[in-house]
């Protein structure tokens, strides 16, 4: 259909009840071209990697946190990330310096966000902290600023219980490491204007992400629901002694995970034949783990203080150097995979 205001071709949101234009221009004439300044509240691993994604794409970014020390850690973390991208041939030294020059650091919230066009909250997953932050933001932000949360836990309806800007609020759920993983899940509130959603989608694509839009609110969104279902079964198999932790991991990385980088589960079902998958579900579903809480093995290890790489031991044991080396190698592999996926998309 054609938008009556912009005369551009449009598409429908939320089952055909709202209209937004496809070229990043909203019905008020304020599109992605008007997004110039980005603010990230929270400088942790996710906040800094999100900021880096925008900075590399040429946006002016301000990172806010409550202590200078936290901001200093974020700056060092981003410098290391950018250096790794240089080593892998993705960026030049000039690209790195330009990206770092696009980022400013600010402990004062008002200074950080008052002129921002797009603001992403990436603070700890404590609902009271988020409510307090949003209430403080209401007196500072521009009347047309878009606000987003990187939450992976809270539904957007709960986030907005004590705020008044639901009409320009979205969830933009990035995945760790946020500067390398393409997926961003977009969740809209019942009051979110469709043009806000469209600008957000366009902005995510402009910084090299692959955004997906949820048609309705659901706990855990999409990717974490799928991931949690798989990990529940993985830990069940480990607890039952079916195979070693390393072999269970290999079963995914060398099997379904190898395919999933390019072919999703729905398409895999189509390729395999829905009649075949009907039999697979009927045969396997009844014997899958049906636990409603975290796996017993995880609970036991947490009680013992064995939290994984950050404590030196979890399912596996980690020396301080080996953990950082594994993460470094993981990121290098992600960079290589990202290159391959981009090449594949360019061929299309």
C-alpha positions in Angstrom: 0.0 0.0 0.0 1.0 3.7 -0.3 1.5 5.9 2.7 -0.9 8.9 2.4 1.6 11.3 3.9 4.9 10.3 2.2 3.6 8.7 -0.9 6.1 5.8 -0.4 5.3 2.2 -0.3 4.6 1.0 3.2 4.0 -2.2 5.1 1.9 -3.1 8.1 2.9 -3.7 11.8 1.1 -5.7 14.4 -1.2 -7.7 12.1 -2.0 -4.9 9.8 -3.2 -2.3 12.3 -0.4 0.3 11.8 1.5 1.6 8.9 5.1 2.7 8.5 7.2 3.5 5.4 10.0 1.3 4.1 12.6 3.9 3.5 13.4 4.9 7.1 11.2 8.0 6.9 8.4 8.0 9.5 5.0 9.5 9.1 6.2 12.7 10.7 9.2 13.1 8.4 11.7 12.1 11.1 13.6 9.1 9.8 16.9 7.4 10.3 18.7 10.4 8.7 17.8 12.3 11.8 19.6 9.9 14.1 23.0 11.5 14.7 23.9 11.1 18.4 23.8 7.9 20.3 23.9 7.5 24.1 24.6 4.2 25.9 23.8 4.0 29.6 25.9 1.3 31.1 29.5 0.6 30.2 29.8 -3.1 30.9 30.6 -5.8 28.4 27.3 -5.3 26.5 27.1 -1.6 26.8 30.6 -1.1 25.5 30.3 -3.5 22.6 27.0 -1.9 21.6 28.7 1.5 21.7 31.6 0.1 19.6 29.1 -1.1 16.9 27.8 2.4 16.5 31.2 4.1 16.7 32.6 1.9 14.0 29.7 2.8 11.8 30.4 6.5 12.2 28.0 7.6 14.9 28.9 9.9 17.7 28.4 7.9 20.8 28.4 8.9 24.5 28.8 6.2 27.1 27.5 6.9 30.6 28.2 5.1 33.8 28.3 5.9 37.5 32.1 5.8 37.9 35.1 7.0 35.9 36.8 3.7 36.6 34.0 1.8 34.9 34.3 4.0 31.8 38.1 3.5 31.7 37.6 -0.2 31.7 35.1 0.1 28.9 37.6 2.2 26.8 40.3 -0.4 27.3 37.9 -3.2 26.4 36.8 -1.5 23.2 40.4 -0.7 22.2 41.3 -4.4 22.6 38.2 -5.4 20.6 39.1 -3.1 17.8 42.7 -4.3 17.8 41.5 -7.8 17.3 39.4 -6.7 14.3 42.5 -5.1 12.9 44.5 -8.3 13.3 41.8 -10.2 11.5 41.8 -7.7 8.6 38.4 -6.3 9.2 39.5 -2.8 10.2 42.6 -0.6 9.6 44.4 1.4 12.2 42.7 4.5 10.8 39.3 2.8 11.2 40.2 2.0 14.9 41.3 5.5 15.6 38.3 7.0 14.0 36.0 4.7 16.0 37.7 5.5 19.3 37.4 9.2 18.4 33.7 8.9 17.9 33.2 7.9 21.6 33.0 10.2 24.6 32.7 9.1 28.2 30.4 10.8 30.8 29.5 10.1 34.4 26.8 12.8 34.4 23.6 11.3 33.1 22.0 14.6 32.0 25.1 15.6 30.0 25.2 12.1 28.4 21.6 11.9 27.2 20.1 15.4 26.9 21.0 15.8 23.2 20.9 12.1 22.2 18.6 11.0 19.4 18.7 7.3 20.2 19.4 6.0 23.8 20.1 2.4 24.8 19.9 1.4 28.4 22.3 -1.4 29.2 22.4 -1.4 33.0 22.1 -4.5 35.3 19.0 -6.6 35.1 17.4 -5.2 38.3 13.9 -3.9 37.6 14.0 -1.2 40.3 17.2 0.2 38.9 15.6 0.4 35.4 12.4 2.1 36.7 14.4 4.7 38.7 16.6 5.4 35.6 13.6 5.8 33.3 11.9 8.2 35.7 15.1 10.3 35.9 15.4 10.2 32.1 11.9 11.6 31.6 13.0 15.0 32.8 16.1 15.1 30.6 15.6 13.5 27.2 14.5 15.3 24.1 10.8 15.0 23.3 11.6 13.0 20.1 14.4 10.9 21.4 13.9 7.1 21.0 14.6 5.0 24.1 15.7 1.3 24.0 16.6 -1.3 26.5 19.1 -4.1 26.0 17.2 -6.3 28.5 17.2 -10.0 28.0 14.9 -10.6 31.0 12.1 -8.2 31.4 9.0 -7.7 29.1 8.6 -4.2 27.7 5.3 -3.8 29.5 7.0 -4.3 32.8 9.8 -1.9 31.9 7.2 0.8 31.1 5.1 0.4 34.3 6.5 3.6 35.8 7.4 5.6 32.7 5.5 7.7 30.3 7.4 7.3 27.0 6.1 3.9 26.0 5.1 5.4 22.6 8.9 5.8 21.7 10.2 2.8 23.6 11.6 -0.5 22.2 13.7 -3.3 23.4 16.9 -3.8 21.3 18.3 -7.1 22.6 21.9 -7.6 21.4 23.8 -10.8 21.9 27.2 -11.2 23.5 29.7 -10.3 22.1 27.5 -7.4 20.9 30.0 -6.0 18.4 30.3 -9.4 16.6 27.0 -11.3 16.8 24.6 -9.9 14.2 21.3 -10.7 15.8 19.3 -7.9 17.6 15.8 -8.8 18.8 13.4 -5.9 18.6 10.3 -5.8 20.9 7.7 -3.1 20.7 5.3 -1.9 23.4 1.6 -1.8 22.7 1.9 1.9 22.5 5.1 2.1 20.5 4.6 4.2 17.4 5.2 2.1 14.2 7.6 4.7 12.8 9.8 4.3 15.9 10.0 0.6 15.3 10.9 1.2 11.6 13.6 3.7 12.4 15.0 1.2 15.0 15.1 -1.6 12.4 16.8 0.6 9.9 19.3 1.9 12.4 20.3 -1.7 13.4 20.8 -2.6 9.8 22.9 0.5 9.2 25.4 -0.7 11.9 25.6 -4.1 10.3 23.1 -6.0 12.5 20.4 -8.5 11.5 17.3 -7.3 13.5 14.2 -9.4 13.9 10.9 -8.0 15.1 8.7 -9.8 17.6 5.0 -9.6 16.7 4.0 -9.9 20.3 5.5 -9.9 23.8 6.8 -13.2 25.1 9.2 -14.0 28.0 12.7 -14.8 26.9 12.0 -13.4 23.4 13.0 -15.8 20.6 16.7 -16.7 20.7 16.9 -17.3 24.5 13.9 -19.5 24.4 15.4 -21.6 21.7 18.8 -21.6 23.4 17.4 -22.4 26.8 15.4 -25.4 25.5 18.6 -26.8 23.9 20.8 -26.2 27.0 18.2 -27.8 29.3 18.5 -31.0 27.3 22.4 -30.7 27.1 22.7 -30.5 30.9 20.2 -33.3 31.3 22.3 -35.5 29.1 25.5 -34.5 31.1 23.8 -35.3 34.4 22.6 -38.7 33.2 26.2 -39.6 32.1 25.1 -40.0 28.4 28.4 -38.4 27.2 31.1 -36.1 28.4 30.7 -32.3 28.4 33.2 -32.0 25.6 31.4 -34.5 23.4 28.0 -32.9 24.1 29.4 -29.6 22.9 30.9 -31.3 19.9 27.5 -32.8 19.1 26.2 -29.3 18.6 29.3 -27.4 17.1 30.0 -30.2 14.6 26.3 -31.1 14.0 23.2 -28.9 14.1 25.3 -25.8 15.0 27.3 -26.2 11.9 24.1 -26.0 9.8 22.4 -23.3 11.9 24.9 -20.6 10.9 23.2 -20.6 7.5 20.0 -22.6 7.8 17.5 -22.1 10.6 15.4 -24.8 12.3 12.2 -24.1 10.4 13.9 -24.3 7.0 15.8 -27.4 8.1 12.4 -29.0 8.8 11.2 -28.1 5.4 14.4 -29.5 3.8 14.2 -32.7 5.8 10.5 -33.2 5.1 7.8 -32.3 7.5 6.6 -35.9 7.5 10.0 -37.0 8.7 10.1 -34.3 11.4 6.6 -35.3 12.5 8.0 -38.8 13.3 11.1 -37.3 15.0 8.9 -35.2 17.3 6.5 -38.0 18.0 9.4 -40.4 18.9 11.7 -38.0 20.8 9.5 -35.4 22.5 8.1 -37.7 25.1 11.5 -38.6 26.4 13.0 -35.1 26.5 13.8 -33.4 29.9 10.7 -31.5 31.1 12.3 -29.6 34.0 10.7 -26.2 34.9 13.8 -24.8 36.7 17.5 -24.5 36.1 19.2 -27.9 35.7 20.1 -29.6 38.9 23.8 -29.8 37.9 23.9 -26.0 37.4 22.3 -25.4 40.8 24.8 -27.7 42.5 27.8 -26.0 41.0 26.5 -22.6 41.8 26.1 -23.6 45.4 29.7 -24.7 45.4 30.8 -21.3 44.0 31.8 -22.9 40.7 30.5 -20.3 38.3 32.4 -21.2 35.1 35.2 -19.2 33.5 34.8 -16.2 35.8 35.5 -18.3 38.9 38.1 -20.6 37.3 35.9 -23.7 37.4 32.4 -24.7 36.3 31.8 -27.7 34.1 35.3 -27.3 32.9 38.4 -25.9 34.7 40.1 -22.7 33.5 43.4 -21.2 34.3 43.3 -17.4 34.1 45.3 -17.3 30.9 43.4 -20.2 29.3 40.0 -18.6 29.8 41.2 -15.3 28.1 42.8 -17.3 25.3 39.6 -19.3 24.7 37.6 -16.1 24.5 40.1 -14.5 22.2 40.0 -17.6 19.9 36.2 -17.6 20.1 36.0 -14.0 18.9 38.5 -14.7 16.1 36.2 -17.5 14.9 33.2 -15.2 15.2 35.0 -12.6 13.0 35.8 -15.3 10.4 32.2 -16.5 10.4 30.9 -13.0 10.1 33.1 -12.4 7.0 31.8 -15.6 5.5 28.2 -14.7 6.1 28.7 -11.2 4.7 30.2 -12.7 1.6 27.3 -15.1 1.2 24.8 -12.2 1.5 26.7 -10.2 -1.1 26.4 -13.1 -3.6 22.6 -13.1 -3.2 
